[in-house]
Structures are given as structure tokens and as C-alpha cells.
């Protein structure tokens, strides 16, 4: 994605001339653009069966502990 807010000399000179209100608008615009990038960003996919299988192979993790771990992971994924 193109960086609209690359701080080149021209933008620097414009910013130097901003009053308080214009600076507030500029900062809000930067914030809003960053928030849109985060919301529209790439999502991560997670194969829960594969994760469960790999965690189950760790020495010392039995079925009960594995179920507890998977519940914690699922809880955190639901919050996102």
C-alpha cells in the first residue's frame, strides 16, 4: 500500500505551517488511515486440528491437558 504520509521536505514544510486545529485534523487523518489498514489487513488462518495434533505430540501433554490448552486458544481466538 502506498504511504500517503511519507515525510518528505514538502510535507515537513506544510506541517510547520499548521495551526493547532489543522494539526489535530492531520493527526486524526493519519490515525484513521492506520486503523483502516489494520482492519483491512491480512488475516491469519489457523488449522485447529493440525495445531491440536502437534501440541499432542509434545512430551508430557496428555489428553486432559491438551483439551485445556485448546479451550484457552479457542477463547482467545473468539475475542479477536
Order of alpha helices (4+ residues) and beta strands (2+ residues): alpha-alpha-alpha-alpha
